[in-house]
Amino acid sequence: MPDDALTAETVELLQALIRNRCVNDGAPDSGGESRNADALLSIVELPGVDIERWEPVPGRASFVARLAGRDPDAPSLCLMGHTDVVPVDPDGWDRDPFGGELVTNADGVDEVWGRGAVDMLNLTASMAVAFRDTVRRGMRPRGDLVYFAVADEEAGSTYGARWVAEHHRDAIAVDNVLTENGGIHDGGDDAPVVSVTVAEKGVAWRRLRITGTPGHGSMPFRSDNALVKTAAIVQRLADYRPAPRFHELWRDRVRHMDVPDDIRTALLDEHAIDDLLDIVPNRAAAAHLHACTHTTFSPNMVGGSVMKTNVIPGRVDLDVDVRTMPGESADEVDAHLRAALGDLYDDVEVTVLMNDPASASRTDTPLWDSMQRAVSVPFPGAQLHPSFAVGFTDARVFRDLGSIAYGAGLFSRTLDAAEYGRRFHGHNERVDVESLALTTQFWRRVIDDFGA
């Protein structure tokens, strides 16, 4: 099928997925990913394709579509895309966040707008189109080709990849996985590179329970107000400055950065990097570079036993998003919390909500070589560059199963890395049509090369 036709299919499918509003707010009955699962099934359910579909919670379906390979002993390849998106604040958007509009911007660039356009419905849609194109062309790869549309990635995978891995492991026991996020250009014109995520930080969500003594809001003097103690704990977490931890992927990335030598030196100096990040004018860039090199703590949700204006709360639950560096365990997370909270630590009951360590995949693989050849078609001379993700993805589930897992894709040269990062979970999320075309063709070329 011509490139333009495949691109049009990807655009149309992406718009449909955005409009389905599969918003995952963390509640078991949120998400509604079955709507997107049904839309994707209509694309990939073809003669010769085996389908397995599961719905562990009503309305939250995931499925696997499998095209059997010619050789049962050949390595398998899975294209994995999640179908849920995070909530939105519509007041911060210039357009309907679930309109899926195709808009031509002031620079004449066509873009698809909507929640999930970047994270990650663009990839989920383009993967489905590439999978269908493979089947339509009658191409039968050497090893199995799997398409996995999965729910609940945005809230930790409890009803998605984790559930499938625990209950139907054989269905997703594959050798290689491609998922989010990669494909951004960097390095400048002299040494162009395209990022591929090969590792990601760990996720160690914690709930801190702070107790006090309930009472009447009219008599706050010398009261034991759990919310007041919580405010102090939140401030201490915000002020906490853990030491940086460098790893080889960070050092390699800095070596490829198009920055002055003194900046490069500071980014590789554990005694200088924090002072540098404090004065970087671009806050989004500073936040990203900080997250690449530090364990981070973000207090994001508060609940309580009684929340009423005239009642002094006796209990507050504070949920903290902790992201750990490679090599850190639950013991290190506890040590960080002790250091951050000081004497207040003993007033806190800590509950583990999630505790997945950092994970990584090697790059000396046939799949890496196939991706390099695929990138070289539209961008001759560009080299794949392994990158480190500060967020978590379902790749960690597959790495636990023994798979090689990369975050990939291929975006246009005009999409700036910092701008791309701001669109994740942010206002005015959108993706340009050129990137959709490049990514769809990237999957197609990788499938053909790897499965030859």
C-alpha positions as a Markdown table, in Angstrom:
| # | Residue | x | y | z |
|---|---|---|---|---|
| 1 | Met | 0.0 | 0.0 | 0.0 |
| 2 | Pro | 1.4 | 3.5 | -0.8 |
| 3 | Asp | 2.8 | 5.5 | 2.1 |
| 4 | Asp | 0.1 | 8.1 | 1.9 |
| 5 | Ala | -2.7 | 5.6 | 2.3 |
| 6 | Leu | -1.0 | 4.0 | 5.3 |
| 7 | Thr | -0.6 | 7.4 | 6.9 |
| 8 | Ala | -4.2 | 8.2 | 6.3 |
| 9 | Glu | -5.2 | 5.0 | 8.0 |
| 10 | Thr | -3.0 | 5.9 | 11.0 |
| 11 | Val | -4.4 | 9.4 | 11.2 |
| 12 | Glu | -8.0 | 8.1 | 11.1 |
| 13 | Leu | -7.4 | 5.4 | 13.7 |
| 14 | Leu | -5.6 | 7.8 | 16.0 |
| 15 | Gln | -8.5 | 10.2 | 15.8 |
| 16 | Ala | -10.9 | 7.4 | 16.7 |
| 17 | Leu | -8.8 | 6.3 | 19.7 |
| 18 | Ile | -8.6 | 9.8 | 21.1 |
| 19 | Arg | -12.4 | 10.3 | 20.7 |
| 20 | Asn | -13.0 | 7.2 | 22.7 |
| 21 | Arg | -11.9 | 9.0 | 25.9 |
| 22 | Cys | -10.3 | 6.0 | 27.6 |
| 23 | Val | -9.3 | 8.1 | 30.6 |
| 24 | Asn | -7.5 | 6.2 | 33.4 |
| 25 | Asp | -7.6 | 8.1 | 36.7 |
| 26 | Gly | -6.3 | 5.2 | 38.7 |
| 27 | Ala | -9.7 | 3.9 | 39.9 |
| 28 | Pro | -10.5 | 0.3 | 39.0 |
| 29 | Asp | -13.6 | 1.3 | 37.1 |
| 30 | Ser | -12.0 | 4.0 | 35.1 |
| 31 | Gly | -10.3 | 3.7 | 31.7 |
| 32 | Gly | -13.0 | 2.1 | 29.6 |
| 33 | Glu | -10.2 | 0.7 | 27.4 |
| 34 | Ser | -12.6 | -1.8 | 25.9 |
| 35 | Arg | -13.7 | 0.9 | 23.6 |
| 36 | Asn | -10.2 | 1.3 | 22.1 |
| 37 | Ala | -9.7 | -2.5 | 22.2 |
| 38 | Asp | -12.7 | -2.9 | 20.0 |
| 39 | Ala | -11.6 | -0.2 | 17.6 |
| 40 | Leu | -8.2 | -1.8 | 17.3 |
| 41 | Leu | -9.6 | -5.3 | 16.9 |
| 42 | Ser | -11.5 | -4.1 | 13.9 |
| 43 | Ile | -8.1 | -3.3 | 12.3 |
| 44 | Val | -6.1 | -6.4 | 13.2 |
| 45 | Glu | -8.7 | -9.2 | 13.3 |
| 46 | Leu | -7.9 | -10.7 | 9.9 |
| 47 | Pro | -7.8 | -14.2 | 8.4 |
| 48 | Gly | -4.7 | -16.0 | 9.6 |
| 49 | Val | -4.5 | -13.9 | 12.8 |
| 50 | Asp | -5.1 | -15.5 | 16.2 |
| 51 | Ile | -6.8 | -13.3 | 18.8 |
| 52 | Glu | -6.9 | -13.6 | 22.6 |
| 53 | Arg | -8.9 | -11.0 | 24.5 |
| 54 | Trp | -9.2 | -10.5 | 28.3 |
| 55 | Glu | -11.3 | -8.2 | 30.5 |
| 56 | Pro | -10.2 | -8.7 | 34.1 |
| 57 | Val | -12.4 | -5.7 | 35.1 |
| 58 | Pro | -15.6 | -4.8 | 33.2 |
| 59 | Gly | -14.7 | -2.3 | 30.5 |
| 60 | Arg | -11.0 | -2.8 | 30.7 |
| 61 | Ala | -10.0 | -5.1 | 27.9 |
| 62 | Ser | -6.6 | -6.0 | 26.5 |
| 63 | Phe | -5.9 | -8.3 | 23.6 |
| 64 | Val | -3.1 | -10.1 | 21.7 |
| 65 | Ala | -3.2 | -10.6 | 17.9 |
| 66 | Arg | -0.7 | -13.1 | 16.7 |
| 67 | Leu | 0.5 | -13.8 | 13.1 |
| 68 | Ala | 2.3 | -17.2 | 13.3 |
| 69 | Gly | 5.8 | -17.2 | 11.8 |
| 70 | Arg | 7.4 | -19.6 | 9.3 |
| 71 | Asp | 9.9 | -21.0 | 11.9 |
| 72 | Pro | 8.6 | -21.8 | 15.4 |
| 73 | Asp | 12.2 | -21.5 | 16.7 |
| 74 | Ala | 12.8 | -18.1 | 15.2 |
| 75 | Pro | 12.8 | -15.0 | 17.5 |
| 76 | Ser | 9.4 | -13.4 | 18.0 |
| 77 | Leu | 8.6 | -9.7 | 17.8 |
| 78 | Cys | 5.8 | -7.9 | 19.7 |
| 79 | Leu | 4.5 | -4.4 | 18.9 |
| 80 | Met | 2.9 | -3.2 | 22.2 |
| 81 | Gly | 0.7 | -0.1 | 22.7 |
| 82 | His | -1.3 | 0.9 | 25.6 |
| 83 | Thr | -4.9 | 2.1 | 25.1 |
| 84 | Asp | -5.5 | 4.3 | 28.1 |
| 85 | Val | -4.8 | 8.0 | 28.6 |
| 86 | Val | -4.4 | 10.3 | 31.6 |
| 87 | Pro | -7.0 | 12.8 | 32.7 |
| 88 | Val | -7.1 | 16.4 | 31.4 |
| 89 | Asp | -7.8 | 19.9 | 32.6 |
| 90 | Pro | -9.9 | 21.1 | 29.6 |
| 91 | Asp | -9.4 | 24.8 | 30.7 |
| 92 | Gly | -5.7 | 24.5 | 29.8 |
| 93 | Trp | -6.4 | 23.4 | 26.2 |
| 94 | Asp | -6.9 | 25.5 | 23.1 |
| 95 | Arg | -9.0 | 22.8 | 21.5 |
| 96 | Asp | -11.2 | 19.9 | 22.6 |
| 97 | Pro | -8.8 | 17.4 | 24.3 |
| 98 | Phe | -11.0 | 14.6 | 23.0 |
| 99 | Gly | -11.9 | 16.1 | 19.6 |
| 100 | Gly | -9.1 | 14.3 | 17.7 |
| 101 | Glu | -9.0 | 17.3 | 15.3 |
| 102 | Leu | -6.7 | 17.4 | 12.3 |
| 103 | Val | -5.3 | 21.0 | 12.4 |
| 104 | Thr | -2.9 | 22.9 | 10.2 |
| 105 | Asn | -0.8 | 25.1 | 12.4 |
| 106 | Ala | 0.6 | 28.5 | 11.7 |
| 107 | Asp | 3.7 | 27.0 | 10.1 |
| 108 | Gly | 1.6 | 24.9 | 7.7 |
| 109 | Val | 2.2 | 21.6 | 9.6 |
| 110 | Asp | -0.7 | 19.2 | 9.9 |
| 111 | Glu | -1.2 | 17.9 | 13.5 |
| 112 | Val | -3.6 | 15.6 | 15.3 |
| 113 | Trp | -4.7 | 17.1 | 18.6 |
| 114 | Gly | -6.0 | 15.3 | 21.7 |
| 115 | Arg | -5.1 | 13.5 | 24.8 |
| 116 | Gly | -3.0 | 10.5 | 23.9 |
| 117 | Ala | -1.7 | 12.0 | 20.6 |
| 118 | Val | 1.8 | 11.6 | 22.1 |
| 119 | Asp | 1.3 | 9.3 | 25.0 |
| 120 | Met | 0.9 | 6.8 | 23.3 |
| 121 | Leu | -2.0 | 6.4 | 21.0 |
| 122 | Asn | 0.0 | 7.6 | 18.1 |
| 123 | Leu | 2.3 | 4.6 | 18.4 |
| 124 | Thr | -0.6 | 2.2 | 19.3 |
| 125 | Ala | -2.4 | 3.3 | 16.1 |
| 126 | Ser | 0.6 | 3.2 | 13.8 |
| 127 | Met | 1.5 | -0.3 | 15.1 |
| 128 | Ala | -1.9 | -1.6 | 14.4 |
| 129 | Val | -1.8 | -0.2 | 10.8 |
| 130 | Ala | 1.7 | -1.7 | 10.2 |
| 131 | Phe | 0.5 | -5.0 | 11.6 |
| 132 | Arg | -2.5 | -5.0 | 9.3 |
| 133 | Asp | -0.4 | -4.0 | 6.3 |
| 134 | Thr | 1.9 | -7.0 | 7.0 |
| 135 | Val | -1.0 | -9.4 | 7.0 |
| 136 | Arg | -2.6 | -7.8 | 3.9 |
| 137 | Arg | 0.6 | -8.1 | 1.9 |
| 138 | Gly | 0.7 | -11.8 | 2.6 |
| 139 | Met | 4.1 | -11.4 | 4.4 |
| 140 | Arg | 4.8 | -14.2 | 6.9 |
| 141 | Pro | 7.7 | -13.3 | 9.1 |
| 142 | Arg | 10.3 | -15.9 | 10.2 |
| 143 | Gly | 9.2 | -15.7 | 13.8 |
| 144 | Asp | 5.8 | -14.8 | 15.3 |
| 145 | Leu | 4.6 | -11.2 | 15.0 |
| 146 | Val | 2.4 | -10.1 | 17.9 |
| 147 | Tyr | 0.4 | -7.0 | 18.4 |
| 148 | Phe | -0.5 | -6.3 | 22.0 |
| 149 | Ala | -3.1 | -3.6 | 22.8 |
| 150 | Val | -3.0 | -3.3 | 26.6 |
| 151 | Ala | -5.0 | -1.4 | 29.2 |
| 152 | Asp | -4.0 | 0.3 | 32.4 |
| 153 | Glu | -0.4 | 1.4 | 31.7 |
| 154 | Glu | -1.0 | 4.8 | 33.1 |
| 155 | Ala | -1.9 | 3.6 | 36.6 |
| 156 | Gly | 0.7 | 0.9 | 37.0 |
| 157 | Ser | -0.5 | -2.0 | 34.8 |
| 158 | Thr | -2.5 | -3.8 | 37.5 |
| 159 | Tyr | -5.3 | -4.6 | 35.1 |
| 160 | Gly | -3.2 | -4.6 | 32.0 |
| 161 | Ala | 0.3 | -6.0 | 31.3 |
| 162 | Arg | 0.9 | -7.2 | 34.9 |
| 163 | Trp | -2.4 | -9.0 | 34.9 |
| 164 | Val | -1.8 | -10.7 | 31.6 |
| 165 | Ala | 1.8 | -11.6 | 32.6 |
| 166 | Glu | 0.4 | -13.3 | 35.8 |
| 167 | His | -2.6 | -15.0 | 34.2 |
| 168 | His | -1.7 | -15.6 | 30.6 |
| 169 | Arg | 2.1 | -15.5 | 30.5 |
| 170 | Asp | 2.4 | -17.7 | 27.4 |
| 171 | Ala | 0.3 | -15.3 | 25.4 |
| 172 | Ile | 3.0 | -12.5 | 25.7 |
| 173 | Ala | 6.1 | -14.7 | 26.2 |
| 174 | Val | 8.0 | -13.1 | 23.3 |
| 175 | Asp | 11.7 | -12.5 | 22.6 |
| 176 | Asn | 11.5 | -8.9 | 21.5 |
| 177 | Val | 9.2 | -6.0 | 22.2 |
| 178 | Leu | 8.8 | -2.5 | 20.7 |
| 179 | Thr | 6.8 | 0.0 | 22.7 |
| 180 | Glu | 7.0 | 3.7 | 23.9 |
| 181 | Asn | 9.0 | 6.0 | 23.6 |
| 182 | Gly | 11.8 | 6.8 | 21.2 |
| 183 | Gly | 12.5 | 8.2 | 17.8 |
| 184 | Ile | 13.4 | 11.8 | 18.7 |
| 185 | His | 16.3 | 13.4 | 16.8 |
| 186 | Asp | 19.3 | 14.9 | 18.7 |
| 187 | Gly | 23.0 | 15.5 | 18.3 |
| 188 | Gly | 22.9 | 18.2 | 15.6 |
| 189 | Asp | 23.5 | 18.1 | 11.9 |
| 190 | Asp | 27.1 | 17.1 | 12.2 |
| 191 | Ala | 26.4 | 13.9 | 14.2 |
| 192 | Pro | 22.6 | 13.1 | 13.9 |
| 193 | Val | 21.3 | 10.5 | 16.3 |
| 194 | Val | 17.8 | 9.1 | 16.9 |
| 195 | Ser | 16.9 | 8.0 | 20.4 |
| 196 | Val | 15.8 | 4.5 | 21.4 |
| 197 | Thr | 14.8 | 3.9 | 25.0 |
| 198 | Val | 16.7 | 0.9 | 26.3 |
| 199 | Ala | 16.3 | 1.6 | 30.1 |
| 200 | Glu | 14.0 | 3.3 | 32.5 |
| 201 | Lys | 13.9 | 4.4 | 36.1 |
| 202 | Gly | 12.3 | 2.4 | 38.7 |
| 203 | Val | 8.9 | 3.3 | 40.2 |
| 204 | Ala | 8.4 | 3.1 | 44.0 |
| 205 | Trp | 5.0 | 4.7 | 44.8 |
| 206 | Arg | 4.5 | 5.2 | 48.5 |
| 207 | Arg | 1.5 | 6.1 | 50.7 |
| 208 | Leu | 2.4 | 8.1 | 53.8 |
| 209 | Arg | -0.2 | 8.0 | 56.5 |
| 210 | Ile | 0.0 | 10.9 | 58.9 |
| 211 | Thr | -2.2 | 10.7 | 62.1 |
| 212 | Gly | -3.3 | 13.3 | 64.5 |
| 213 | Thr | -6.2 | 13.9 | 66.8 |
| 214 | Pro | -9.6 | 14.9 | 65.4 |
| 215 | Gly | -11.3 | 17.9 | 66.9 |
| 216 | His | -13.5 | 20.9 | 66.3 |
| 217 | Gly | -12.2 | 23.4 | 63.8 |
| 218 | Ser | -13.2 | 26.3 | 66.0 |
| 219 | Met | -10.5 | 25.4 | 68.6 |
| 220 | Pro | -7.2 | 24.9 | 66.6 |
| 221 | Phe | -4.8 | 26.1 | 69.4 |
| 222 | Arg | -2.4 | 23.4 | 70.3 |
| 223 | Ser | -4.4 | 20.9 | 68.3 |
| 224 | Asp | -2.8 | 17.7 | 66.8 |
| 225 | Asn | -3.9 | 18.5 | 63.2 |
| 226 | Ala | -2.8 | 15.7 | 60.8 |
| 227 | Leu | -3.1 | 18.1 | 57.8 |
| 228 | Val | -0.7 | 20.6 | 59.4 |
| 229 | Lys | 1.9 | 17.8 | 59.9 |
| 230 | Thr | 1.2 | 16.7 | 56.3 |
| 231 | Ala | 2.0 | 20.2 | 55.1 |
| 232 | Ala | 5.4 | 20.1 | 56.8 |
| 233 | Ile | 6.1 | 16.7 | 55.3 |
| 234 | Val | 5.2 | 17.9 | 51.8 |
| 235 | Gln | 7.5 | 20.8 | 52.2 |
| 236 | Arg | 10.4 | 18.6 | 53.4 |
| 237 | Leu | 9.9 | 16.3 | 50.4 |
| 238 | Ala | 9.9 | 19.3 | 48.1 |
| 239 | Asp | 13.1 | 20.6 | 49.7 |
| 240 | Tyr | 14.9 | 17.3 | 49.7 |
| 241 | Arg | 18.0 | 17.2 | 47.5 |
| 242 | Pro | 19.4 | 13.7 | 47.1 |
| 243 | Ala | 22.8 | 13.3 | 45.6 |
| 244 | Pro | 23.1 | 12.7 | 41.9 |
| 245 | Arg | 23.9 | 9.3 | 40.6 |
| 246 | Phe | 25.5 | 8.9 | 37.2 |
| 247 | His | 25.2 | 5.8 | 35.0 |
| 248 | Glu | 26.8 | 4.9 | 31.7 |
| 249 | Leu | 23.7 | 5.9 | 29.6 |
| 250 | Trp | 23.9 | 9.4 | 31.2 |
| 251 | Arg | 27.6 | 9.8 | 30.4 |
| 252 | Asp | 27.0 | 8.6 | 26.9 |
| 253 | Arg | 24.1 | 11.0 | 26.4 |
| 254 | Val | 26.1 | 14.0 | 27.7 |
| 255 | Arg | 28.9 | 13.1 | 25.3 |
| 256 | His | 26.4 | 13.4 | 22.4 |
| 257 | Met | 24.8 | 16.7 | 23.6 |
| 258 | Asp | 25.3 | 19.7 | 21.4 |
| 259 | Val | 26.3 | 22.0 | 24.3 |
| 260 | Pro | 29.4 | 24.1 | 25.2 |
| 261 | Asp | 32.3 | 22.2 | 26.8 |
| 262 | Asp | 31.8 | 23.9 | 30.2 |
| 263 | Ile | 28.2 | 22.8 | 30.3 |
| 264 | Arg | 29.2 | 19.2 | 29.4 |
| 265 | Thr | 31.8 | 19.2 | 32.1 |
| 266 | Ala | 29.3 | 20.4 | 34.7 |
| 267 | Leu | 26.7 | 17.8 | 33.7 |
| 268 | Leu | 29.3 | 15.1 | 34.4 |
| 269 | Asp | 30.5 | 16.5 | 37.7 |
| 270 | Glu | 28.5 | 15.3 | 40.7 |
| 271 | His | 29.6 | 18.4 | 42.6 |
| 272 | Ala | 28.5 | 20.8 | 39.9 |
| 273 | Ile | 25.4 | 19.5 | 38.2 |
| 274 | Asp | 22.9 | 20.6 | 40.8 |
| 275 | Asp | 24.2 | 24.2 | 40.7 |
| 276 | Leu | 24.0 | 24.1 | 36.9 |
| 277 | Leu | 20.4 | 22.8 | 36.9 |
| 278 | Asp | 19.3 | 25.5 | 39.4 |
| 279 | Ile | 20.1 | 28.2 | 36.7 |
| 280 | Val | 19.1 | 26.5 | 33.5 |
| 281 | Pro | 16.5 | 28.9 | 32.1 |
| 282 | Asn | 14.3 | 26.2 | 30.5 |
| 283 | Arg | 12.5 | 24.7 | 33.4 |
| 284 | Ala | 11.2 | 21.7 | 31.4 |
| 285 | Ala | 14.8 | 20.9 | 30.3 |
| 286 | Ala | 16.1 | 21.3 | 33.8 |
| 287 | Ala | 13.4 | 19.0 | 35.2 |
| 288 | His | 14.2 | 16.3 | 32.7 |
| 289 | Leu | 18.0 | 16.4 | 33.2 |
| 290 | His | 17.5 | 16.4 | 37.0 |
| 291 | Ala | 15.2 | 13.3 | 36.7 |
| 292 | Cys | 17.8 | 11.6 | 34.6 |
| 293 | Thr | 20.4 | 11.8 | 37.4 |
| 294 | His | 18.4 | 11.8 | 40.7 |
| 295 | Thr | 15.9 | 9.9 | 42.6 |
| 296 | Thr | 12.8 | 12.0 | 42.7 |
| 297 | Phe | 9.9 | 12.5 | 45.1 |
| 298 | Ser | 6.6 | 14.1 | 44.0 |
| 299 | Pro | 3.8 | 14.3 | 46.6 |
| 300 | Asn | 0.8 | 14.3 | 44.3 |
| 301 | Met | -2.4 | 13.1 | 46.1 |
| 302 | Val | -4.0 | 13.7 | 49.5 |
| 303 | Gly | -6.9 | 12.0 | 51.1 |
| 304 | Gly | -8.2 | 11.7 | 54.7 |
| 305 | Ser | -10.5 | 10.1 | 57.2 |
| 306 | Val | -12.8 | 13.1 | 57.5 |
| 307 | Met | -12.4 | 16.1 | 55.2 |
| 308 | Lys | -14.8 | 18.9 | 56.4 |
| 309 | Thr | -14.2 | 22.5 | 56.9 |
| 310 | Asn | -15.1 | 22.5 | 60.6 |
| 311 | Val | -13.3 | 19.2 | 61.5 |
| 312 | Ile | -9.6 | 19.0 | 62.5 |
| 313 | Pro | -8.5 | 15.9 | 60.5 |
| 314 | Gly | -7.2 | 12.9 | 62.5 |
| 315 | Arg | -5.7 | 11.1 | 59.5 |
| 316 | Val | -4.3 | 12.1 | 56.2 |
| 317 | Asp | -3.0 | 9.8 | 53.4 |
| 318 | Leu | -0.3 | 11.4 | 51.2 |
| 319 | Asp | 0.6 | 9.5 | 48.0 |
| 320 | Val | 4.1 | 10.1 | 46.8 |
| 321 | Asp | 5.4 | 9.3 | 43.3 |
| 322 | Val | 9.0 | 8.1 | 43.8 |
| 323 | Arg | 11.2 | 7.3 | 40.8 |
| 324 | Thr | 14.4 | 5.4 | 41.6 |
| 325 | Met | 17.8 | 5.3 | 39.9 |
| 326 | Pro | 19.4 | 2.0 | 38.7 |
| 327 | Gly | 20.6 | -0.1 | 41.5 |
| 328 | Glu | 18.3 | 1.3 | 44.1 |
| 329 | Ser | 16.0 | -1.0 | 46.1 |
| 330 | Ala | 13.2 | -0.6 | 48.6 |
| 331 | Asp | 15.8 | -0.1 | 51.4 |
| 332 | Glu | 17.3 | 2.8 | 49.5 |
| 333 | Val | 13.8 | 4.4 | 49.1 |
| 334 | Asp | 13.2 | 4.1 | 52.9 |
| 335 | Ala | 16.6 | 5.6 | 53.5 |
| 336 | His | 15.7 | 8.6 | 51.3 |
| 337 | Leu | 12.4 | 9.1 | 53.1 |
| 338 | Arg | 14.2 | 9.0 | 56.4 |
| 339 | Ala | 16.7 | 11.6 | 55.2 |
| 340 | Ala | 14.0 | 13.8 | 53.7 |
| 341 | Leu | 11.6 | 13.8 | 56.6 |
| 342 | Gly | 14.1 | 13.8 | 59.5 |
| 343 | Asp | 12.3 | 13.7 | 62.9 |
| 344 | Leu | 8.9 | 13.6 | 61.2 |
| 345 | Tyr | 9.6 | 10.2 | 59.7 |
| 346 | Asp | 8.6 | 8.4 | 63.0 |
| 347 | Asp | 5.2 | 10.1 | 62.7 |
| 348 | Val | 4.5 | 8.5 | 59.4 |
| 349 | Glu | 3.2 | 5.0 | 58.4 |
| 350 | Val | 4.6 | 4.0 | 55.0 |
| 351 | Thr | 2.7 | 1.7 | 52.7 |
| 352 | Val | 4.2 | 0.3 | 49.5 |
| 353 | Leu | 1.9 | 0.9 | 46.5 |
| 354 | Met | 4.4 | -0.1 | 43.8 |
| 355 | Asn | 8.0 | -1.2 | 43.9 |
| 356 | Asp | 9.4 | -2.0 | 40.4 |
| 357 | Pro | 13.2 | -1.4 | 40.1 |
| 358 | Ala | 14.9 | 0.2 | 37.2 |
| 359 | Ser | 15.3 | -2.0 | 34.1 |
| 360 | Ala | 17.4 | -2.1 | 31.0 |
| 361 | Ser | 17.9 | -4.1 | 27.8 |
| 362 | Arg | 21.2 | -4.6 | 25.9 |
| 363 | Thr | 21.7 | -3.2 | 22.4 |
| 364 | Asp | 23.9 | -5.9 | 20.8 |
| 365 | Thr | 20.8 | -7.6 | 19.3 |
| 366 | Pro | 19.4 | -8.3 | 15.8 |
| 367 | Leu | 16.4 | -6.1 | 16.5 |
| 368 | Trp | 18.7 | -3.2 | 17.2 |
| 369 | Asp | 20.4 | -3.8 | 13.8 |
| 370 | Ser | 17.0 | -3.9 | 12.1 |
| 371 | Met | 15.9 | -0.6 | 13.7 |
| 372 | Gln | 19.2 | 1.0 | 12.6 |
| 373 | Arg | 18.6 | -0.1 | 9.0 |
| 374 | Ala | 15.0 | 1.1 | 9.1 |
| 375 | Val | 16.0 | 4.6 | 10.4 |
| 376 | Ser | 18.7 | 4.9 | 7.7 |
| 377 | Val | 16.1 | 4.8 | 4.9 |
| 378 | Pro | 14.5 | 8.2 | 5.6 |
| 379 | Phe | 17.6 | 9.6 | 7.5 |
| 380 | Pro | 20.8 | 8.4 | 6.0 |
| 381 | Gly | 23.7 | 8.8 | 8.4 |
| 382 | Ala | 21.6 | 9.0 | 11.5 |
| 383 | Gln | 22.7 | 6.6 | 14.2 |
| 384 | Leu | 20.5 | 5.0 | 16.9 |
| 385 | His | 21.3 | 6.2 | 20.4 |
| 386 | Pro | 20.4 | 4.3 | 23.5 |
| 387 | Ser | 18.5 | 6.5 | 26.0 |
| 388 | Phe | 17.2 | 6.4 | 29.6 |
| 389 | Ala | 13.6 | 7.1 | 30.3 |
| 390 | Val | 12.6 | 8.9 | 33.5 |
| 391 | Gly | 9.1 | 7.5 | 33.4 |
| 392 | Phe | 7.9 | 3.9 | 33.5 |
| 393 | Thr | 6.3 | 1.9 | 30.8 |
| 394 | Asp | 5.1 | -1.7 | 30.3 |
| 395 | Ala | 8.5 | -2.5 | 28.9 |
| 396 | Arg | 9.5 | -3.3 | 32.5 |
| 397 | Val | 6.9 | -6.1 | 32.6 |
| 398 | Phe | 8.4 | -7.7 | 29.6 |
| 399 | Arg | 12.0 | -7.3 | 30.8 |
| 400 | Asp | 10.9 | -9.2 | 34.0 |
| 401 | Leu | 9.7 | -12.0 | 31.6 |
| 402 | Gly | 13.2 | -12.0 | 29.9 |
| 403 | Ser | 12.3 | -10.1 | 26.8 |
| 404 | Ile | 14.5 | -7.5 | 25.0 |
| 405 | Ala | 12.3 | -4.3 | 25.2 |
| 406 | Tyr | 12.9 | -1.0 | 23.4 |
| 407 | Gly | 11.0 | 2.2 | 23.3 |
| 408 | Ala | 11.0 | 3.2 | 19.7 |
| 409 | Gly | 9.2 | 5.1 | 16.9 |
| 410 | Leu | 10.4 | 7.7 | 14.4 |
| 411 | Phe | 9.5 | 11.4 | 14.5 |
| 412 | Ser | 10.1 | 14.4 | 12.2 |
| 413 | Arg | 13.2 | 16.5 | 12.5 |
| 414 | Thr | 11.1 | 19.5 | 13.4 |
| 415 | Leu | 9.8 | 18.0 | 16.6 |
| 416 | Asp | 12.0 | 19.4 | 19.4 |
| 417 | Ala | 12.9 | 17.0 | 22.2 |
| 418 | Ala | 12.0 | 19.5 | 25.0 |
| 419 | Glu | 8.6 | 20.4 | 23.3 |
| 420 | Tyr | 7.9 | 16.7 | 22.8 |
| 421 | Gly | 8.5 | 16.1 | 26.5 |
| 422 | Arg | 6.2 | 18.9 | 27.5 |
| 423 | Arg | 3.3 | 17.3 | 25.6 |
| 424 | Phe | 3.4 | 14.2 | 27.8 |
| 425 | His | 0.4 | 14.5 | 30.3 |
| 426 | Gly | 0.4 | 18.3 | 29.4 |
| 427 | His | -2.0 | 20.7 | 27.8 |
| 428 | Asn | -2.4 | 20.9 | 24.0 |
| 429 | Glu | -1.0 | 17.4 | 23.4 |
| 430 | Arg | -0.6 | 16.8 | 19.6 |
| 431 | Val | 1.5 | 15.1 | 17.0 |
| 432 | Asp | 2.4 | 16.1 | 13.5 |
| 433 | Val | 1.2 | 13.9 | 10.6 |
| 434 | Glu | 4.8 | 13.6 | 9.2 |
| 435 | Ser | 5.8 | 11.9 | 12.4 |
| 436 | Leu | 2.8 | 9.5 | 12.1 |
| 437 | Ala | 3.9 | 8.7 | 8.5 |
| 438 | Leu | 7.6 | 8.1 | 9.6 |
| 439 | Thr | 6.6 | 5.9 | 12.5 |
| 440 | Thr | 4.2 | 3.8 | 10.5 |
| 441 | Gln | 6.8 | 3.2 | 7.9 |
| 442 | Phe | 9.4 | 2.5 | 10.6 |
| 443 | Trp | 7.4 | -0.3 | 12.1 |
| 444 | Arg | 6.8 | -1.7 | 8.6 |
| 445 | Arg | 10.5 | -1.7 | 7.7 |
| 446 | Val | 11.5 | -3.2 | 11.0 |
| 447 | Ile | 8.9 | -6.0 | 10.6 |
| 448 | Asp | 10.2 | -6.8 | 7.1 |
| 449 | Asp | 13.9 | -6.7 | 8.0 |
| 450 | Phe | 13.7 | -8.5 | 11.3 |
| 451 | Gly | 11.3 | -11.1 | 10.0 |
| 452 | Ala | 13.1 | -11.8 | 6.7 |
